[in-house]
Amino acid sequence: MRKDKLLMTPGPTMIPHKVRETMARQIIHHRTKEFERYFVKMNEGLKKVFQTQNPVLTLVSSGTGGMEAAVANAFSPGDKVLVVSTGVFGDRFVKITTRFGLDVKVINVPWGCGADPEEIKKFLDSPEGDGVKGVFVTHNETSTGVANDIKGIGEVLKGRDCLYIVDAISSLGGMEVKTDEWGIDMVIAGSQKALMLPPGLAFVSVSEKAWKAIEKSKLPKFYFDFLAYRKSLNDNTTPYTTAVSLVIAASEALDMILEEGLENIFARHRNLAEACRAAVKALGLELFADERYASDLITSIKAPEGIDIDQVRKIMNLQYDIMVTGGQQHLKGKIMRIGHMGYVDGFDLLKTITALELSLLKVGYKLELGTGVTAALKTLKM
């Protein structure tokens, strides 16, 4: 008997039935009072999840669109910026800022490790760091399974004359992001990760400090012009046609998040990560990410010697209807990534570990069935 495929990936993630139902409703017009009510409700929920008093802008794009919009709106050609890269998505900030003609400095952190706030401080205090106008950091680096210390980095940047911009595309709603308290000027989030929505929306919170930079920015933009979005936000709408069904779905998903409670959600994800890592180690597998920096939302696993890890994923997907992802760039064929973010519980994780064990056996990996599942069960708080 085939069931819905279980997406245990870094995104897209599973969508609750209630949220899917809202998207099946008859479409409404985006220039009506009815739509405005949903839009206002969504924005109120977003501010609570972002933990900010600042406006949160809604863009019809992927998270990468939100990253590009943050760059295009807050800087001018030749501005010096620092990108802290811990993987594929840190490198994406390097590519975007370079494409827009900024003077880009990079701290490259070995993949599998997290950024050290003291190294960032050391760079900013050096002659090379003089005049930096923006610091870009990825919170949850899904390509490696690392979570960066955005609170500690915020402490290093406190009082400095530069913008602090965080890619929280996969972490917002799954891990703590205290936008205002930690002094983050722009936080970028995506709909299809921990927020339990389909792809299609990016959200960007903007501080007063960032608005001052935006008003002086000389980089070209039209569709992503934040000044236009701010003007429309004051009228409870968007400057252009938005994804109406996704906005309505977002209002429902945010209700579910706030009903469960942010602290409960963070604890659930933390426990899922602990259980997943316990299972992996019990099976004799090696984690890729340094556990000091391990994400609560994704677990990366090294391919065992002589085992085709992509074949393991293929079996999990085709025979057991559980989808996990492989490595990116130079990590292709070298790691497996299990996502446990958003609409996921302990039973989903246990099914995933069961499928992993069975699939490993089929490709010749020696293990005793139930070893990983037992370790996960002992760790899960269910």
JOSUL-V708875 format. One record per residue. N is the residue number from 0. RES is the residue in one letter. SS is DSSP state (helix for helix, strand for strand, loop for the rest). Layout:
n: {N,N}
res: {RES,RES}
ss: {SS,SS}
//
This chain:
n: {0,1,2,3,4,5,6,7,8,9,10,11,12,13,14,15,16,17,18,19,20,21,22,23,24,25,26,27,28,29,30,31,32,33,34,35,36,37,38,39,40,41,42,43,44,45,46,47,48,49,50,51,52,53,54,55,56,57,58,59,60,61,62,63,64,65,66,67,68,69,70,71,72,73,74,75,76,77,78,79,80,81,82,83,84,85,86,87,88,89,90,91,92,93,94,95,96,97,98,99,100,101,102,103,104,105,106,107,108,109,110,111,112,113,114,115,116,117,118,119,120,121,122,123,124,125,126,127,128,129,130,131,132,133,134,135,136,137,138,139,140,141,142,143,144,145,146,147,148,149,150,151,152,153,154,155,156,157,158,159,160,161,162,163,164,165,166,167,168,169,170,171,172,173,174,175,176,177,178,179,180,181,182,183,184,185,186,187,188,189,190,191,192,193,194,195,196,197,198,199,200,201,202,203,204,205,206,207,208,209,210,211,212,213,214,215,216,217,218,219,220,221,222,223,224,225,226,227,228,229,230,231,232,233,234,235,236,237,238,239,240,241,242,243,244,245,246,247,248,249,250,251,252,253,254,255,256,257,258,259,260,261,262,263,264,265,266,267,268,269,270,271,272,273,274,275,276,277,278,279,280,281,282,283,284,285,286,287,288,289,290,291,292,293,294,295,296,297,298,299,300,301,302,303,304,305,306,307,308,309,310,311,312,313,314,315,316,317,318,319,320,321,322,323,324,325,326,327,328,329,330,331,332,333,334,335,336,337,338,339,340,341,342,343,344,345,346,347,348,349,350,351,352,353,354,355,356,357,358,359,360,361,362,363,364,365,366,367,368,369,370,371,372,373,374,375,376,377,378,379,380,381}
res: {M,R,K,D,K,L,L,M,T,P,G,P,T,M,I,P,H,K,V,R,E,T,M,A,R,Q,I,I,H,H,R,T,K,E,F,E,R,Y,F,V,K,M,N,E,G,L,K,K,V,F,Q,T,Q,N,P,V,L,T,L,V,S,S,G,T,G,G,M,E,A,A,V,A,N,A,F,S,P,G,D,K,V,L,V,V,S,T,G,V,F,G,D,R,F,V,K,I,T,T,R,F,G,L,D,V,K,V,I,N,V,P,W,G,C,G,A,D,P,E,E,I,K,K,F,L,D,S,P,E,G,D,G,V,K,G,V,F,V,T,H,N,E,T,S,T,G,V,A,N,D,I,K,G,I,G,E,V,L,K,G,R,D,C,L,Y,I,V,D,A,I,S,S,L,G,G,M,E,V,K,T,D,E,W,G,I,D,M,V,I,A,G,S,Q,K,A,L,M,L,P,P,G,L,A,F,V,S,V,S,E,K,A,W,K,A,I,E,K,S,K,L,P,K,F,Y,F,D,F,L,A,Y,R,K,S,L,N,D,N,T,T,P,Y,T,T,A,V,S,L,V,I,A,A,S,E,A,L,D,M,I,L,E,E,G,L,E,N,I,F,A,R,H,R,N,L,A,E,A,C,R,A,A,V,K,A,L,G,L,E,L,F,A,D,E,R,Y,A,S,D,L,I,T,S,I,K,A,P,E,G,I,D,I,D,Q,V,R,K,I,M,N,L,Q,Y,D,I,M,V,T,G,G,Q,Q,H,L,K,G,K,I,M,R,I,G,H,M,G,Y,V,D,G,F,D,L,L,K,T,I,T,A,L,E,L,S,L,L,K,V,G,Y,K,L,E,L,G,T,G,V,T,A,A,L,K,T,L,K,M}
ss: {loop,loop,loop,loop,loop,strand,strand,loop,loop,loop,loop,loop,loop,loop,loop,loop,helix,helix,helix,helix,helix,helix,helix,loop,loop,loop,loop,loop,loop,loop,loop,loop,helix,helix,helix,helix,helix,helix,helix,helix,helix,helix,helix,helix,helix,helix,helix,helix,helix,helix,loop,loop,loop,loop,loop,strand,strand,strand,strand,strand,loop,loop,helix,helix,helix,helix,helix,helix,helix,helix,helix,helix,helix,helix,loop,loop,loop,loop,loop,strand,strand,strand,strand,strand,strand,loop,loop,helix,helix,helix,helix,helix,helix,helix,helix,helix,helix,helix,helix,loop,loop,loop,strand,strand,strand,strand,strand,strand,loop,loop,loop,loop,loop,loop,loop,loop,helix,helix,helix,helix,helix,helix,helix,helix,loop,loop,helix,helix,helix,loop,loop,loop,loop,strand,strand,strand,strand,strand,loop,strand,strand,loop,loop,loop,loop,strand,strand,loop,loop,helix,helix,helix,helix,helix,helix,helix,helix,loop,loop,loop,loop,loop,strand,strand,strand,strand,strand,loop,loop,loop,loop,strand,loop,loop,strand,loop,loop,loop,loop,loop,loop,loop,loop,loop,loop,strand,strand,strand,strand,strand,loop,loop,loop,loop,loop,loop,loop,loop,loop,loop,strand,strand,strand,strand,strand,strand,loop,helix,helix,helix,helix,helix,helix,helix,helix,helix,loop,loop,loop,loop,loop,loop,loop,loop,loop,helix,helix,helix,helix,helix,helix,helix,helix,loop,loop,loop,loop,loop,loop,loop,loop,loop,loop,helix,helix,helix,helix,helix,helix,helix,helix,helix,helix,helix,helix,helix,helix,helix,helix,helix,loop,helix,helix,helix,helix,helix,helix,helix,helix,helix,helix,helix,helix,helix,helix,helix,helix,helix,helix,helix,helix,helix,loop,loop,loop,loop,strand,loop,loop,loop,helix,helix,helix,strand,loop,loop,loop,strand,strand,strand,strand,strand,loop,loop,loop,loop,loop,loop,helix,helix,helix,helix,helix,helix,helix,helix,helix,helix,helix,helix,loop,strand,strand,loop,strand,strand,loop,loop,helix,helix,helix,loop,loop,loop,strand,strand,strand,strand,strand,loop,loop,loop,loop,loop,loop,helix,helix,helix,helix,helix,helix,helix,helix,helix,helix,helix,helix,helix,helix,helix,helix,helix,loop,loop,loop,loop,loop,loop,loop,loop,helix,helix,helix,helix,helix,helix,helix,helix,helix,loop,loop,loop}
//
